[in-house]
């Protein structure tokens, strides 16, 4: 039964519901307050009572074991929350017409004395009381009144803190659901509690799969320390910003993320809100722009080097060829002379070896200069419709001998692929380079443990070719530099560092894109994407 003096009942009930406290487990902060209230007022019973529509529910109580609520129609607290006075006091319930016949007075717990301090919401709605009860008539001293009012203000403070936490959690949920960035909600140990759909798509795992997983475990191996440090700073300082952190994508590739974290503090728990802005595409564009600048600078250098070195190398190779012919003729004449000494024969053999090595060295210089020309001159080869699978098969045949002693080939090519617009010879060169690189990456392992995977398929308006190995992989700190000219991780003398740079340049000239993803210890995948070529393509008709 609702007393007629209480106004704005629905608004009051809504304010109570917003706090989300009804039927929650016991909390020590509230239990401490009722014990202190009972001690200060020297009474056997004390309650924090919240008045719901049809009941009063006790958030904390002392003196009423196993009782968590009573009917509102019997409650003293309903009268207490109607009053404008700070305290509602009934010194002897049997002498008060409102309560003399109340079952709580005539029967257990035999209430005779009641004093209730109304607990208000921040907007001023009465939510319940902090009350003290005795089984004998009595009165409160001024000090006890002040103490009871002070304690009820502490209850109001706790409720407001609870509301702040609920509001923060609601904002977090809204952010999780509506943010265009990836959002992770973590506990103090950095374990994932929630993540939004964007984060789930990025890492390729559902929320239930990563619940309880440490955020650092979602990072690449070499970058987990950065994530740990960022979360430690977040706990210590309340906020953090970490740039270009690498998490693992759904496809195992590196995601370049800028992390922003905020510490969410409640009454008894702390949460870490981490927003991850995916800048992978932006970083790729920045690296591509830097790569273009490097190639442009190298082009100027390459043009000068090619001009200055080509002619002398041509002279050297021509003259060394003549020297070898003369040595062959000299050797034949010496051998026809009577009694050629063993010393002469040994000398001629050594001279031939030195000359052969010199010729090989000059040819190597010539090849390097020729390769550098790709950075300074546009290809003069016309583009045409090319059968990707045929070009790929040719490259695999060329590398067959090396592959047979290094790895097992797994091939999955779409037989219905459309043609691409490319230079067939250059495309084969790129395929061969990627295949040989993959085989070299696995060369130090037993052949039975190695797999070379080659696949082709159509994706939207492009044809995609993947060349994967199960080699040692590429460290994250090295990955951004692998297309840099002259950059190589191979031992000295086994490579110039131009192969991938040239392949990258050739693919771009054909209007395509060369991508790489790698995981140290598990292998590397190079992905070549080329535009489809049709019979109506101008370049195809021109060819």
NORGIVEN-V177395 format. One record per pair of residues at least 6 apart in sequence whose ideal C-beta (glycine too) atoms are under 8 Angstrom apart, sorted by sequence separation. I is the first residue (numbers start at 0). GAP is how many residues later the second one is. D is the distance in whole Angstrom. If there is no record, write none. Layout:
BEGIN
I;GAP;D, I;GAP;D
END
This chain:
BEGIN
5;6;8, 15;6;7, 37;6;7, 49;6;7, 57;6;7, 60;6;7, 71;6;6, 89;6;5, 92;6;4, 93;6;5, 98;6;5, 104;6;5, 119;6;6, 120;6;6, 185;6;6, 186;6;6, 199;6;6, 233;6;4, 247;6;7, 248;6;5, 263;6;7, 333;6;5, 402;6;6, 456;6;8, 457;6;7, 480;6;5, 506;6;7, 507;6;8, 517;6;4, 532;6;8, 533;6;7, 534;6;8, 1;7;6, 37;7;7, 48;7;5, 49;7;5, 60;7;8, 92;7;7, 103;7;5, 104;7;7, 118;7;7, 119;7;7, 175;7;5, 184;7;7, 185;7;6, 199;7;6, 202;7;7, 216;7;7, 218;7;7, 232;7;5, 246;7;8, 247;7;7, 262;7;6, 263;7;4, 395;7;7, 419;7;8, 455;7;7, 456;7;6, 487;7;5, 489;7;8, 506;7;5, 516;7;7, 517;7;7, 532;7;6, 37;8;4, 48;8;7, 49;8;8, 79;8;4, 117;8;5, 118;8;5, 139;8;7, 174;8;6, 183;8;6, 184;8;5, 209;8;7, 215;8;4, 218;8;5, 245;8;5, 246;8;5, 262;8;8, 263;8;7, 441;8;4, 455;8;7, 473;8;7, 487;8;7, 515;8;7, 516;8;5, 36;9;4, 48;9;6, 49;9;6, 57;9;7, 78;9;6, 89;9;6, 92;9;7, 101;9;8, 118;9;5, 175;9;7, 184;9;4, 230;9;8, 245;9;7, 262;9;6, 263;9;6, 455;9;5, 487;9;4, 515;9;7, 47;10;7, 48;10;8, 57;10;6, 117;10;8, 118;10;6, 183;10;8, 184;10;7, 229;10;5, 245;10;7, 246;10;6, 261;10;8, 262;10;8, 333;10;6, 441;10;7, 454;10;7, 455;10;8, 485;10;7, 486;10;5, 503;10;5, 515;10;5, 516;10;7, 34;11;7, 46;11;5, 47;11;4, 56;11;7, 57;11;6, 93;11;7, 117;11;6, 118;11;6, 183;11;5, 215;11;4, 244;11;8, 245;11;7, 260;11;6, 261;11;5, 453;11;8, 454;11;5, 477;11;6, 485;11;4, 502;11;6, 514;11;7, 515;11;7, 33;12;4, 47;12;5, 56;12;4, 75;12;8, 92;12;5, 98;12;8, 116;12;6, 182;12;7, 194;12;5, 214;12;6, 215;12;5, 229;12;4, 243;12;5, 244;12;5, 260;12;7, 453;12;7, 484;12;7, 485;12;7, 513;12;7, 514;12;4, 33;13;6, 46;13;7, 47;13;7, 55;13;6, 115;13;4, 116;13;5, 171;13;6, 181;13;7, 182;13;4, 193;13;6, 243;13;8, 244;13;7, 260;13;5, 395;13;7, 438;13;7, 452;13;7, 453;13;6, 483;13;8, 484;13;6, 513;13;7, 514;13;8, 33;14;6, 46;14;5, 54;14;5, 55;14;6, 75;14;7, 115;14;7, 116;14;7, 181;14;7, 243;14;7, 244;14;5, 259;14;7, 260;14;8, 333;14;7, 437;14;6, 452;14;8, 453;14;8, 486;14;8, 513;14;6, 514;14;7, 32;15;7, 45;15;7, 46;15;8, 54;15;7, 55;15;8, 98;15;8, 115;15;4, 182;15;7, 183;15;6, 191;15;8, 194;15;7, 202;15;6, 215;15;8, 226;15;8, 229;15;7, 242;15;5, 258;15;6, 259;15;5, 395;15;8, 451;15;8, 452;15;4, 473;15;8, 485;15;8, 512;15;8, 513;15;8, 44;16;7, 45;16;5, 54;16;6, 55;16;5, 114;16;6, 131;16;7, 181;16;5, 182;16;6, 214;16;7, 225;16;6, 241;16;7, 242;16;8, 258;16;7, 259;16;8, 451;16;7, 452;16;8, 484;16;4, 511;16;6, 512;16;5, 44;17;7, 45;17;7, 46;17;7, 53;17;7, 54;17;5, 113;17;6, 114;17;5, 178;17;6, 180;17;6, 181;17;4, 240;17;7, 241;17;4, 258;17;5, 259;17;7, 330;17;5, 434;17;7, 450;17;8, 451;17;6, 482;17;6, 483;17;7, 511;17;6, 29;18;6, 44;18;3, 53;18;5, 92;18;6, 93;18;7, 113;18;8, 129;18;7, 175;18;6, 179;18;7, 191;18;5, 192;18;7, 226;18;6, 240;18;7, 257;18;7, 258;18;8, 329;18;8, 450;18;8, 481;18;6, 482;18;6, 511;18;4, 43;19;5, 44;19;6, 52;19;7, 55;19;4, 78;19;7, 92;19;5, 113;19;6, 175;19;7, 176;19;6, 178;19;7, 191;19;6, 225;19;6, 239;19;7, 240;19;5, 241;19;8, 256;19;4, 257;19;5, 434;19;7, 449;19;7, 450;19;5, 510;19;7, 511;19;7, 42;20;8, 51;20;7, 91;20;6, 92;20;7, 112;20;7, 175;20;4, 176;20;8, 181;20;5, 191;20;7, 239;20;7, 240;20;8, 256;20;6, 449;20;6, 509;20;6, 510;20;5, 50;21;6, 55;21;5, 91;21;7, 92;21;7, 112;21;4, 129;21;6, 172;21;8, 174;21;8, 190;21;5, 191;21;5, 238;21;8, 239;21;4, 256;21;6, 257;21;6, 326;21;7, 330;21;8, 391;21;7, 448;21;7, 449;21;7, 482;21;4, 506;21;6, 55;22;7, 90;22;6, 110;22;6, 111;22;6, 112;22;8, 129;22;4, 171;22;8, 190;22;7, 191;22;8, 222;22;6, 238;22;6, 255;22;8, 256;22;7, 75;23;7, 89;23;7, 110;23;8, 111;23;6, 112;23;7, 128;23;8, 190;23;6, 191;23;6, 222;23;4, 238;23;6, 254;23;6, 255;23;5, 256;23;8, 506;23;7, 37;24;5, 50;24;7, 89;24;4, 108;24;7, 110;24;7, 111;24;5, 112;24;6, 189;24;5, 190;24;8, 221;24;8, 222;24;8, 237;24;7, 238;24;7, 255;24;5, 326;24;6, 388;24;5, 37;25;7, 88;25;7, 89;25;8, 109;25;5, 111;25;5, 112;25;5, 114;25;6, 129;25;5, 188;25;7, 189;25;5, 237;25;4, 254;25;5, 326;25;6, 388;25;8, 444;25;8, 33;26;5, 48;26;7, 50;26;5, 87;26;8, 88;26;5, 108;26;7, 111;26;8, 189;26;6, 218;26;7, 219;26;5, 253;26;8, 255;26;8, 388;26;7, 444;26;7, 32;27;7, 33;27;6, 34;27;6, 50;27;6, 87;27;7, 88;27;8, 218;27;6, 219;27;7, 233;27;4, 255;27;4, 441;27;5, 21;28;6, 33;28;5, 48;28;5, 73;28;6, 75;28;8, 86;28;6, 87;28;5, 218;28;5, 219;28;6, 233;28;8, 234;28;7, 323;28;8, 326;28;7, 388;28;6, 440;28;5, 441;28;6, 443;28;7, 20;29;7, 29;29;5, 30;29;5, 73;29;6, 86;29;7, 87;29;8, 185;29;6, 217;29;5, 218;29;7, 229;29;6, 233;29;6, 246;29;7, 387;29;6, 437;29;6, 441;29;4, 21;30;6, 29;30;4, 50;30;6, 73;30;5, 86;30;6, 87;30;7, 114;30;8, 217;30;6, 230;30;7, 386;30;8, 437;30;7, 438;30;7, 440;30;3, 30;31;8, 85;31;6, 116;31;5, 183;31;6, 229;31;7, 244;31;8, 248;31;8, 323;31;6, 387;31;7, 406;31;8, 437;31;4, 440;31;6, 482;31;8, 26;32;8, 85;32;8, 116;32;6, 126;32;7, 226;32;8, 322;32;6, 323;32;8, 386;32;6, 387;32;6, 402;32;8, 406;32;6, 434;32;6, 440;32;8, 26;33;8, 114;33;7, 118;33;6, 385;33;6, 390;33;6, 394;33;5, 398;33;6, 405;33;5, 433;33;4, 437;33;7, 15;34;6, 22;34;7, 25;34;7, 69;34;7, 116;34;8, 117;34;8, 219;34;6, 384;34;4, 385;34;5, 393;34;6, 397;34;6, 401;34;7, 430;34;7, 481;34;6, 15;35;8, 21;35;6, 23;35;7, 75;35;7, 82;35;7, 116;35;4, 234;35;8, 243;35;7, 319;35;6, 323;35;7, 384;35;7, 385;35;8, 395;35;8, 406;35;5, 15;36;7, 79;36;4, 118;36;5, 119;36;6, 384;36;7, 385;36;5, 390;36;5, 394;36;4, 398;36;5, 402;36;6, 405;36;6, 430;36;7, 79;37;8, 80;37;5, 118;37;6, 189;37;8, 234;37;7, 383;37;7, 385;37;8, 390;37;5, 394;37;4, 398;37;6, 401;37;5, 405;37;6, 478;37;7, 20;38;6, 75;38;5, 79;38;6, 120;38;7, 121;38;6, 189;38;7, 233;38;6, 319;38;6, 320;38;7, 382;38;5, 383;38;7, 385;38;5, 12;39;7, 76;39;6, 243;39;7, 319;39;5, 382;39;6, 383;39;7, 387;39;8, 391;39;5, 395;39;7, 407;39;8, 416;39;6, 478;39;6, 12;40;6, 75;40;6, 118;40;7, 233;40;8, 382;40;6, 383;40;7, 390;40;6, 394;40;6, 398;40;7, 406;40;6, 407;40;8, 416;40;7, 417;40;7, 87;41;8, 121;41;7, 189;41;5, 230;41;6, 381;41;8, 385;41;6, 405;41;6, 409;41;6, 411;41;8, 412;41;7, 416;41;6, 94;42;8, 120;42;8, 316;42;7, 319;42;7, 380;42;4, 404;42;6, 407;42;7, 408;42;8, 409;42;7, 410;42;8, 411;42;8, 412;42;6, 413;42;6, 415;42;8, 473;42;7, 93;43;8, 230;43;8, 406;43;4, 407;43;5, 408;43;5, 409;43;5, 410;43;5, 411;43;4, 412;43;4, 413;43;5, 419;43;5, 81;44;8, 202;44;7, 378;44;7, 380;44;7, 405;44;6, 406;44;6, 407;44;7, 409;44;7, 410;44;7, 411;44;8, 413;44;6, 473;44;4, 475;44;8, 63;45;6, 80;45;4, 91;45;4, 185;45;7, 201;45;7, 202;45;7, 203;45;7, 204;45;8, 316;45;5, 380;45;7, 406;45;4, 408;45;7, 417;45;7, 472;45;5, 474;45;6, 62;46;8, 80;46;8, 90;46;6, 202;46;7, 203;46;2, 315;46;5, 316;46;7, 405;46;8, 416;46;6, 472;46;5, 473;46;7, 80;47;7, 90;47;7, 187;47;7, 201;47;6, 202;47;6, 203;47;7, 378;47;7, 472;47;4, 80;48;7, 90;48;5, 201;48;7, 471;48;7, 472;48;6, 79;49;5, 200;49;7, 312;49;6, 316;49;7, 402;49;6, 471;49;7, 472;49;6, 88;50;8, 439;50;7, 461;50;8, 472;50;6, 473;50;6, 76;51;6, 79;51;7, 88;51;7, 472;51;6, 76;52;5, 312;52;6, 313;52;8, 469;52;7, 470;52;6, 86;53;8, 201;53;6, 312;53;5, 469;53;4, 470;53;7, 76;54;6, 468;54;5, 75;55;7, 467;55;6, 468;55;6, 308;56;7, 309;56;8, 312;56;7, 467;56;7, 468;56;8, 467;57;4, 86;58;6, 395;58;7, 466;58;7, 467;58;8, 214;59;7, 309;59;6, 465;59;6, 466;59;5, 308;60;5, 465;60;7, 86;61;7, 465;61;5, 466;61;8, 86;62;7, 391;62;7, 406;62;7, 436;62;7, 464;62;7, 465;62;8, 85;63;6, 305;63;5, 406;63;8, 435;63;8, 436;63;7, 463;63;6, 464;63;5, 44;64;7, 304;64;6, 391;64;6, 463;64;7, 463;65;5, 464;65;8, 305;66;6, 432;66;5, 462;66;7, 48;67;8, 304;67;6, 305;67;6, 388;67;6, 432;67;7, 461;67;5, 462;67;5, 387;68;6, 461;68;6, 462;68;8, 49;69;8, 58;69;8, 432;69;7, 433;69;7, 461;69;6, 462;69;6, 42;70;7, 62;70;7, 301;70;4, 305;70;7, 432;70;5, 458;70;7, 460;70;7, 461;70;7, 0;71;8, 47;71;8, 301;71;6, 460;71;6, 0;72;4, 5;72;7, 55;72;7, 301;73;5, 302;73;4, 391;73;7, 429;73;5, 40;74;7, 201;74;8, 297;74;7, 301;74;4, 302;74;8, 428;74;8, 457;74;8, 2;75;6, 5;75;7, 50;75;8, 181;75;7, 387;75;6, 1;76;8, 2;76;6, 5;76;5, 50;76;7, 201;76;6, 298;76;5, 299;76;7, 429;76;6, 4;77;4, 49;77;6, 50;77;5, 198;77;7, 297;77;5, 298;77;4, 387;77;6, 428;77;7, 429;77;6, 49;78;4, 50;78;8, 192;78;7, 297;78;8, 2;79;6, 48;79;5, 426;79;8, 47;80;7, 48;80;5, 294;80;5, 425;80;5, 47;81;8, 48;81;8, 187;81;8, 46;82;8, 47;82;6, 48;82;6, 186;82;8, 187;82;5, 189;82;7, 440;82;8, 46;83;8, 186;83;8, 187;83;8, 422;83;8, 425;83;8, 426;83;7, 440;83;6, 45;84;8, 46;84;5, 186;84;7, 187;84;7, 425;84;7, 429;84;8, 45;85;7, 185;85;7, 186;85;7, 45;86;5, 46;86;7, 184;86;6, 185;86;4, 437;86;7, 44;87;7, 45;87;7, 184;87;7, 185;87;8, 422;87;6, 44;88;4, 184;88;6, 185;88;6, 421;88;5, 437;88;8, 42;89;5, 43;89;8, 44;89;7, 183;89;8, 184;89;8, 420;89;7, 436;89;8, 42;90;6, 43;90;6, 182;90;7, 183;90;5, 419;90;8, 420;90;7, 421;90;8, 40;91;4, 42;91;4, 43;91;7, 182;91;7, 171;92;7, 182;92;5, 183;92;7, 419;92;8, 433;92;5, 36;93;6, 181;93;7, 182;93;7, 37;94;6, 180;94;5, 181;94;4, 433;94;7, 36;95;6, 168;95;8, 180;95;6, 181;95;8, 33;96;8, 167;96;5, 178;96;7, 180;96;5, 181;96;6, 32;97;7, 180;97;7, 430;97;8, 167;98;8, 174;98;8, 429;98;7, 40;99;6, 164;99;8, 171;99;8, 174;100;8, 164;101;4, 171;101;6, 18;102;7, 41;102;8, 163;102;8, 164;102;7, 17;103;8, 40;103;5, 426;103;8, 39;104;6, 161;104;8, 15;105;8, 160;105;7, 161;105;6, 14;106;4, 40;106;7, 160;106;5, 39;107;4, 40;107;6, 47;107;6, 14;108;6, 18;108;7, 39;108;7, 421;108;6, 15;109;8, 157;109;7, 420;109;7, 14;110;4, 36;110;8, 374;110;7, 419;110;4, 420;110;6, 15;111;5, 36;111;6, 39;111;8, 419;111;7, 420;111;7, 421;111;7, 14;112;7, 15;112;8, 419;112;6, 420;112;3, 11;113;4, 418;113;7, 419;113;5, 10;114;6, 11;114;6, 36;114;5, 417;114;5, 418;114;5, 11;115;7, 35;115;6, 417;115;8, 418;115;8, 417;116;8, 420;116;6, 7;117;7, 32;118;5, 420;118;6, 420;119;7, 32;121;6, 32;122;6, 29;125;7, 370;125;8, 371;126;7, 374;126;8, 370;127;5, 378;127;7, 382;127;6, 29;128;7, 367;128;6, 373;128;5, 382;128;8, 28;129;6, 367;130;7, 374;130;6, 378;130;5, 370;131;6, 373;131;5, 377;131;7, 373;132;7, 20;138;7, 18;140;6, 20;141;6, 19;142;7, 387;142;7, 18;143;6, 18;144;5, 17;145;6, 19;146;5, 18;147;7, 385;147;7, 17;148;7, 384;148;4, 383;149;7, 384;149;7, 382;150;7, 384;150;7, 384;152;7, 382;154;8, 383;155;7, 384;155;5, 382;156;4, 383;156;5, 381;157;6, 382;157;7, 383;159;4, 381;160;6, 382;160;7, 381;161;4, 297;187;5, 293;190;7, 294;190;7, 293;191;7, 290;192;6, 286;193;6, 290;193;7, 294;206;8, 294;210;7, 290;213;7, 253;222;6, 253;225;7, 245;230;6, 28;238;7, 26;240;8, 26;241;8, 221;253;6, 222;253;6, 221;254;5, 220;255;8, 221;255;7, 219;256;5, 253;263;7, 252;264;4, 251;265;6, 250;266;7, 251;267;6, 247;271;8, 220;298;8, 221;298;7, 219;299;8, 220;299;6, 220;300;8
END
